[in-house]
Amino acid sequence: MFYREAGQYNTTYEQDLQAFPIKQDKIGIAIWLVLAYLFVPFFGIPGLEYGFAMNAIMIPVLIFTITTIGLNILVGFTGQISLGTGAFMGVGAYACYKLTSYFPDTNIIILILASGFVSAIVGALFGLPSLRIKGFYLVVATLAAQFFLEWCFIRVGWLYNYNPSGAIEVPQREVLGWIVTGASAEPMTRYLVVLSILVFLAIIAGNLTRGRIGRSWMMIRDMDIAAELIGVRPLTAKLSAFAVSSYFIGVSGALMVFMWLGAAEVESFDVNHSFLYLFMVILGGLGSITGSFMGAAFIWTFPIILKELGKSWFGINATVMENVSLVAIGVMIVVILIAEPHGMARLWQIVKQKLRIWPFPH
């Protein structure tokens, strides 16, 4: 009874095209934003030590949500599979590192957002094979991009300023007098920066997927030949999807290094991470922005929760619990693919539909 659109009328086309047409959805989003901006930065997660909650859970979840949204644009909305996500994150991270070297006085947030454009260009270049191949062959092509970019991160010394360790190290930068990067940056400051960028990019992604560009992506996904016959250009649609997806992924890579890790080597962008981000998309729900939030949060927090439970309740070693969590996630992915291919986002839609007619039978 409390989640019902009865009595809510749309009188203009603008109201019909709203991202959240039901009043209860708007209230729910407002509550989440209030909690994210006003409660979490000051109190963290109840029951957990503040530093651990921010550095090990909240900041990485926000960053990986951006990654998952970007990958979902490509895989879920356009139907172009990719296993090069980790490498494209690396492109964004290394690009941001080079930009900070060349423009040390520029606002670091601007440089982080600008690094995404470098990743978008690289992603569009490696997306060219999608114009001629699809399916398994495209998987192989993106996997080749992953290995090639990893090789560049190792062998091209210019990318890491010829650091003997081969790592990129984040310099200290300030924004409006607040230290946002480097060892002295407070978790709350970094969290708020990442959260603001996530909200900004999520709004952009939502509007893109609901507009003309997003519809062209979904037409290519559903039936590319029919889409071409009705005027959708595969060249424009596929390359724009690769570029936009790589932009989001590149920004998340820059955030991962500059706002979370503080330093990174090539291992931070290997193919294992590419599989992890793909699991987030599959479990959260293909073709769903909401599912991207759910998938990233679940895949990242589930092993942490399992480790803590295994340690505190059963005294099991953390390494053993990590392996158990990997097996459990694998089983859940198989079950989701069989029982509900649209993932957690679809389950949430089913819950909302049941709430609309509750308490009546259905």
Secondary structure, 3 states (H helix, E strand, C coil): CCCCCCCCCCCCHHHHCCCCCCHHHHHHHHHHHHHHHHHHHHHCCCCCCHHHHHHHHHHHHHHHHHHHHHHHHHHHHCCCCCCCHHHHHHHHHHHHHHHHHHCCCCCHHHHHHHHHHHHHHHHHHHCHHHHCCCCHHHHHHHHHHHHHHHHHHHHCHHHHCCCCCCCEECCCEEECCEEEECCCCCHHHHHHHHHHHHHHHHHHHHHHHHCHHHHHHHHHHHHHHHHHHCCCCHHHHHHHHHHHHHHHHHHHHHHHHHHHHCEECHHHHCHHHHHHHHHHHHHHCCCCHHHHHHHHHHHHHHHHHHHHHHHHHHCCCHHHHHHHHHHHHHHHHHHHHHHCCCHHHHHHHHHHHHHHHCCCCC
